[in-house]
Amino acid sequence: MLVHFLRHGQSISNAAPGGMALPGAEGDHLTERGREQARAAAEELTGVGAKRILCSPLQRARETAEVLQERLELPIEEMEEIGELRESDRYGELSLEHQRHRRWSVWMAEHGDDPDYSYRGGESFNQISRRVQRAQERLLGLGEESVLAVSHGIFLRFFLMRVLFGDDFRAGKVQRLWQLGSLNCGLSVFEHRRREVEANYEIDPWTCLSWMERPWLSRRA
């Protein structure tokens, strides 16, 4: 099984100075550039063989999925499990300076010895880790060889780290997540196959085949 994860196109929040998160109703929409990114991605994704488009419940993901739908003519199915990490309550109403001191990566790293810690309703490390696991289980339950899903940067970082390290990825290491680049409409492909044993160690069935690629850009060069 191949899972083609596409990060959503550029949102209004992404385009804000300093990448400032805006309140949802204001910032959770695509810019025109984000729509152009989604249209370019759609051309590349015509051959993946997916039968449906899964998307996060957030608006920027839904709008990206709708652009893909115009080209691919596939039904869209909302999948709550692949939504973005939940920041603390009213985080988007803070100034950029205060956001830098109150963002999830800061308060979770400060409580790295407590994976269940939550600041003002933000999603704990264990909560998003369990959500990744549920997403994997639901994807496998679809019984399809190829899946196309529109998701988010931080969620996909967690997905990758769980694939690479499993339970060895712990809350005290969350700052490492930001050493992974995350591109608007970046394509990350994961494969699931039968568990194998090689060179006296067991290979996990999940494998990352690509991370945040945008091959349609190089083809235009």
C-alpha positions as CSV (number, residue, x, y, z in Angstrom):
1,M,0.0,0.0,0.0
2,L,1.2,3.5,-0.9
3,V,0.0,6.6,1.0
4,H,0.6,9.8,-0.9
5,F,0.4,12.6,1.7
6,L,0.2,16.1,0.3
7,R,0.6,19.0,2.6
8,H,-2.0,21.7,1.9
9,G,-1.2,24.7,-0.3
10,Q,-0.1,28.0,1.1
11,S,-2.6,29.4,3.6
12,I,-3.2,33.0,4.6
13,S,-1.5,32.2,7.9
14,N,1.5,30.7,6.1
15,A,1.8,34.0,4.1
16,A,1.6,36.2,7.2
17,P,4.8,38.0,8.3
18,G,7.0,35.5,10.3
19,G,4.6,32.7,9.6
20,M,2.3,34.1,12.3
21,A,-0.8,31.9,13.0
22,L,-4.0,33.9,12.5
23,P,-7.4,33.1,14.1
24,G,-8.9,30.1,12.2
25,A,-11.7,32.0,10.5
26,E,-9.2,34.5,9.1
27,G,-6.1,32.4,8.4
28,D,-7.4,29.0,7.5
29,H,-7.9,29.6,3.8
30,L,-5.7,29.2,0.7
31,T,-4.0,32.1,-0.9
32,E,-4.0,32.3,-4.7
33,R,-0.4,31.0,-4.6
34,G,-1.7,28.1,-2.5
35,R,-4.3,27.3,-5.2
36,E,-1.6,27.5,-7.9
37,Q,0.5,25.0,-5.9
38,A,-2.4,22.7,-5.6
39,R,-3.1,22.8,-9.3
40,A,0.5,22.0,-10.1
41,A,0.4,19.1,-7.7
42,A,-2.8,17.7,-9.2
43,E,-1.1,17.3,-12.6
44,E,1.6,15.1,-10.9
45,L,-0.9,13.1,-9.0
46,T,-3.0,11.9,-11.9
47,G,-1.1,8.6,-12.1
48,V,-1.1,7.5,-8.5
49,G,-4.1,5.3,-8.9
50,A,-6.1,6.6,-5.9
51,K,-9.8,6.1,-5.8
52,R,-10.6,8.9,-3.3
53,I,-9.1,12.0,-1.7
54,L,-8.9,11.9,2.0
55,C,-8.5,15.3,3.7
56,S,-8.1,16.9,7.1
57,P,-11.2,18.7,8.5
58,L,-9.4,22.0,8.4
59,Q,-10.4,24.5,5.7
60,R,-7.0,24.9,4.0
61,A,-6.8,21.1,3.5
62,R,-10.4,21.0,2.2
63,E,-9.7,23.8,-0.3
64,T,-6.6,22.0,-1.5
65,A,-8.5,18.8,-1.8
66,E,-11.2,20.6,-3.9
67,V,-8.5,21.8,-6.3
68,L,-7.2,18.3,-6.7
69,Q,-10.8,17.0,-7.2
70,E,-11.3,19.4,-10.2
71,R,-8.4,17.6,-12.0
72,L,-8.6,14.1,-10.6
73,E,-12.4,13.8,-10.5
74,L,-12.3,11.8,-7.3
75,P,-14.6,11.9,-4.3
76,I,-13.4,13.7,-1.1
77,E,-13.7,12.0,2.2
78,E,-12.9,13.9,5.5
79,M,-10.6,12.1,7.9
80,E,-10.3,13.6,11.3
81,E,-7.2,11.7,12.3
82,I,-5.0,13.5,9.8
83,G,-5.8,17.0,11.0
84,E,-3.1,19.4,12.2
85,L,-1.7,19.4,15.8
86,R,-3.9,21.5,18.1
87,E,-2.2,24.5,19.7
88,S,-3.4,26.0,23.0
89,D,-6.7,27.8,23.2
90,R,-6.7,31.3,21.5
91,Y,-3.2,30.8,20.3
92,G,-4.0,32.5,17.0
93,E,-5.1,35.7,18.8
94,L,-1.6,36.2,20.3
95,S,1.0,38.6,18.9
96,L,3.8,37.0,16.9
97,E,6.2,37.6,19.8
98,H,3.9,35.9,22.2
99,Q,3.3,33.0,19.8
100,R,7.0,32.3,19.7
101,H,7.0,31.9,23.5
102,R,3.7,29.9,23.7
103,R,3.9,27.6,20.7
104,W,3.4,23.9,21.1
105,S,7.1,23.0,20.6
106,V,8.2,25.3,23.4
107,W,5.8,24.2,26.2
108,M,5.9,20.5,25.2
109,A,9.7,20.5,25.3
110,E,9.7,22.2,28.7
111,H,7.6,19.2,29.9
112,G,9.4,16.5,28.0
113,D,9.2,14.2,31.0
114,D,5.4,14.3,30.9
115,P,4.0,13.2,27.5
116,D,0.4,13.8,28.8
117,Y,1.1,17.5,29.6
118,S,-1.3,19.9,27.9
119,Y,-1.1,23.7,28.0
120,R,-4.5,25.4,27.9
121,G,-6.2,22.7,25.8
122,G,-3.3,22.1,23.4
123,E,-2.8,18.5,22.2
124,S,-0.4,16.5,24.3
125,F,2.4,14.5,22.9
126,N,0.6,11.2,23.7
127,Q,-2.6,12.5,22.1
128,I,-1.1,13.2,18.8
129,S,1.0,10.0,18.9
130,R,-2.2,8.0,19.4
131,R,-3.9,9.9,16.6
132,V,-1.0,8.9,14.2
133,Q,-1.6,5.3,15.2
134,R,-5.3,5.6,14.6
135,A,-4.6,7.2,11.2
136,Q,-2.3,4.3,10.2
137,E,-5.0,1.8,11.2
138,R,-7.7,3.5,9.4
139,L,-5.6,3.9,6.2
140,L,-4.9,0.1,6.3
141,G,-8.5,-0.6,6.8
142,L,-9.4,1.0,3.5
143,G,-7.9,-2.0,1.7
144,E,-6.6,0.0,-1.2
145,E,-3.2,-0.1,-2.9
146,S,-2.9,3.7,-3.3
147,V,-4.3,6.4,-1.1
148,L,-4.1,10.2,-1.6
149,A,-4.5,12.3,1.6
150,V,-4.2,16.1,2.2
151,S,-2.8,16.8,5.6
152,H,-0.5,19.2,7.6
153,G,3.2,19.8,8.3
154,I,3.4,19.0,12.0
155,F,1.1,16.0,11.7
156,L,3.3,14.6,8.9
157,R,6.4,15.2,11.0
158,F,4.9,13.1,13.7
159,F,3.9,10.4,11.2
160,L,7.4,10.2,9.9
161,M,9.0,10.1,13.3
162,R,6.7,7.3,14.4
163,V,7.6,5.4,11.3
164,L,11.3,5.9,11.9
165,F,11.5,5.4,15.7
166,G,8.2,4.0,17.0
167,D,8.0,4.2,20.8
168,D,11.6,5.4,20.9
169,F,10.4,8.8,19.8
170,R,9.5,10.6,23.1
171,A,8.2,14.0,24.2
172,G,11.7,15.2,25.2
173,K,12.7,15.1,21.5
174,V,9.9,17.2,20.1
175,Q,12.2,20.1,19.1
176,R,13.9,17.7,16.6
177,L,10.7,17.9,14.6
178,W,11.6,21.3,13.3
179,Q,14.8,20.0,11.8
180,L,12.5,18.5,9.2
181,G,11.5,20.9,6.4
182,S,7.8,21.2,5.6
183,L,6.8,22.6,2.2
184,N,3.4,23.8,1.0
185,C,2.1,21.1,-1.3
186,G,5.1,18.9,-0.4
187,L,4.5,15.3,-1.3
188,S,5.5,12.6,1.2
189,V,5.0,9.0,0.2
190,F,4.8,6.1,2.7
191,E,4.7,2.4,1.9
192,H,3.2,-0.3,4.1
193,R,4.2,-3.9,3.3
194,R,4.5,-7.2,5.2
195,R,6.8,-7.2,8.2
196,E,10.2,-8.8,7.2
197,V,13.3,-10.0,8.9
198,E,16.7,-8.9,7.4
199,A,20.2,-9.2,8.8
200,N,18.9,-10.5,12.1
201,Y,16.6,-7.6,12.8
202,E,12.9,-7.0,12.1
203,I,11.9,-4.4,9.5
204,D,8.8,-2.4,10.4
205,P,6.1,-2.6,7.7
206,W,5.9,1.2,7.3
207,T,8.6,2.9,5.2
208,C,9.1,6.5,4.1
209,L,9.8,6.6,0.3
210,S,9.9,10.4,-0.1
211,W,9.7,13.5,2.1
212,M,8.2,16.8,1.0
213,E,9.0,16.4,-2.7
214,R,7.7,18.8,-5.4
215,P,8.7,17.0,-8.6
216,W,6.4,19.2,-10.7
217,L,8.7,22.2,-10.1
218,S,11.8,20.5,-11.5
219,R,9.9,19.5,-14.6
220,R,9.0,23.1,-15.3
221,A,12.7,24.2,-15.1
